Amino acid sequence: QVQLVESGGGLVQAGDSLRLSCAASGGAFSSYAMGWFRQAPGKEAEFVAAIWWIGSVTSYARSVKGRFTISRDNAENLVYLQMNSLKPEDTAVYYCAATARYLSDYGLPSGYDYWGQGTQVTVSS
C-alpha cells in the first residue's frame, strides 16, 4: 500500500511559478509510474503529467507542455511538478497518483491505484 502526500500549493499571480511535491511511502517507489492530475470546480479530473519508473520518459498534457516539468527522486521517494508561467486556468486541486501497472495510456485516472489528498493551486489574474 502506497501513501502519497502532496505539498507546495498556494495562491500566486499569473506568470508566477510554483513547485509541487509528492512524498511517497509504504511501497517500492521506483516500481511505480507517477502522475499528476488536477481538478477544477465543476470539472472532471484532468491529466497534467506523468513520469515513468526511472524518470527518463515523461508525458505532458498539451495545455501545460513547455510550462510544467515533472521529475522524480527515487532515492528520496519524491516526485515534483515544477509549474512556470502559471495562468488563471491552471487553478485547480492538484493530485499525485501512482501505478505499478503497465498502461496503454498514462493519462487516464482509472489507471492509477493510489492517490494523494490533493493540494490547492490558485492563480489570480
TAWO-V706703 format. One record per residue. N is the residue number from 0. RES is the residue in three letters. SS is DSSP state (H for helix, E for strand, - for the rest). BURIAL is b if it has 16 or more other ideal C-beta (glycine too) atoms within 10 Angstrom, else e. Layout:
# TAWO-V706703
n->N res->RES ss->SS burial->BURIAL
n->N res->RES ss->SS burial->BURIAL
This chain:
# TAWO-V706703
n->0 res->GLN ss->- burial->e
n->1 res->VAL ss->- burial->b
n->2 res->GLN ss->E burial->e
n->3 res->LEU ss->E burial->b
n->4 res->VAL ss->E burial->e
n->5 res->GLU ss->E burial->b
n->6 res->SER ss->E burial->e
n->7 res->GLY ss->- burial->b
n->8 res->GLY ss->- burial->b
n->9 res->GLY ss->E burial->e
n->10 res->LEU ss->E burial->e
n->11 res->VAL ss->E burial->b
n->12 res->GLN ss->E burial->e
n->13 res->ALA ss->- burial->e
n->14 res->GLY ss->- burial->e
n->15 res->ASP ss->- burial->e
n->16 res->SER ss->- burial->e
n->17 res->LEU ss->E burial->b
n->18 res->ARG ss->E burial->e
n->19 res->LEU ss->E burial->b
n->20 res->SER ss->E burial->b
n->21 res->CYS ss->E burial->b
n->22 res->ALA ss->E burial->b
n->23 res->ALA ss->E burial->b
n->24 res->SER ss->E burial->e
n->25 res->GLY ss->- burial->e
n->26 res->GLY ss->- burial->b
n->27 res->ALA ss->- burial->e
n->28 res->PHE ss->H burial->b
n->29 res->SER ss->H burial->e
n->30 res->SER ss->H burial->e
n->31 res->TYR ss->- burial->b
n->32 res->ALA ss->E burial->b
n->33 res->MET ss->E burial->b
n->34 res->GLY ss->E burial->b
n->35 res->TRP ss->E burial->b
n->36 res->PHE ss->E burial->b
n->37 res->ARG ss->E burial->b
n->38 res->GLN ss->E burial->e
n->39 res->ALA ss->- burial->e
n->40 res->PRO ss->- burial->e
n->41 res->GLY ss->- burial->e
n->42 res->LYS ss->- burial->e
n->43 res->GLU ss->- burial->e
n->44 res->ALA ss->- burial->b
n->45 res->GLU ss->E burial->b
n->46 res->PHE ss->E burial->b
n->47 res->VAL ss->E burial->b
n->48 res->ALA ss->E burial->b
n->49 res->ALA ss->E burial->b
n->50 res->ILE ss->E burial->b
n->51 res->TRP ss->- burial->e
n->52 res->TRP ss->- burial->b
n->53 res->ILE ss->- burial->e
n->54 res->GLY ss->- burial->e
n->55 res->SER ss->- burial->e
n->56 res->VAL ss->- burial->e
n->57 res->THR ss->E burial->b
n->58 res->SER ss->E burial->b
n->59 res->TYR ss->E burial->b
n->60 res->ALA ss->- burial->b
n->61 res->ARG ss->- burial->e
n->62 res->SER ss->- burial->e
n->63 res->VAL ss->- burial->b
n->64 res->LYS ss->E burial->e
n->65 res->GLY ss->- burial->e
n->66 res->ARG ss->- burial->e
n->67 res->PHE ss->E burial->b
n->68 res->THR ss->E burial->b
n->69 res->ILE ss->E burial->b
n->70 res->SER ss->E burial->e
n->71 res->ARG ss->E burial->b
n->72 res->ASP ss->E burial->e
n->73 res->ASN ss->- burial->b
n->74 res->ALA ss->- burial->e
n->75 res->GLU ss->- burial->e
n->76 res->ASN ss->- burial->b
n->77 res->LEU ss->E burial->b
n->78 res->VAL ss->E burial->b
n->79 res->TYR ss->E burial->b
n->80 res->LEU ss->E burial->b
n->81 res->GLN ss->E burial->e
n->82 res->MET ss->E burial->b
n->83 res->ASN ss->- burial->e
n->84 res->SER ss->- burial->e
n->85 res->LEU ss->- burial->b
n->86 res->LYS ss->- burial->e
n->87 res->PRO ss->H burial->e
n->88 res->GLU ss->H burial->e
n->89 res->ASP ss->H burial->b
n->90 res->THR ss->- burial->b
n->91 res->ALA ss->E burial->b
n->92 res->VAL ss->E burial->b
n->93 res->TYR ss->E burial->b
n->94 res->TYR ss->E burial->b
n->95 res->CYS ss->E burial->b
n->96 res->ALA ss->E burial->b
n->97 res->ALA ss->E burial->b
n->98 res->THR ss->E burial->b
n->99 res->ALA ss->- burial->e
n->100 res->ARG ss->- burial->e
n->101 res->TYR ss->- burial->e
n->102 res->LEU ss->- burial->e
n->103 res->SER ss->- burial->e
n->104 res->ASP ss->- burial->e
n->105 res->TYR ss->- burial->b
n->106 res->GLY ss->- burial->b
n->107 res->LEU ss->- burial->e
n->108 res->PRO ss->H burial->e
n->109 res->SER ss->H burial->e
n->110 res->GLY ss->H burial->b
n->111 res->TYR ss->- burial->b
n->112 res->ASP ss->- burial->e
n->113 res->TYR ss->E burial->b
n->114 res->TRP ss->E burial->b
n->115 res->GLY ss->- burial->b
n->116 res->GLN ss->- burial->e
n->117 res->GLY ss->- burial->b
n->118 res->THR ss->E burial->b
n->119 res->GLN ss->E burial->e
n->120 res->VAL ss->E burial->b
n->121 res->THR ss->E burial->e
n->122 res->VAL ss->E burial->b
n->123 res->SER ss->E burial->e
n->124 res->SER ss->- burial->e
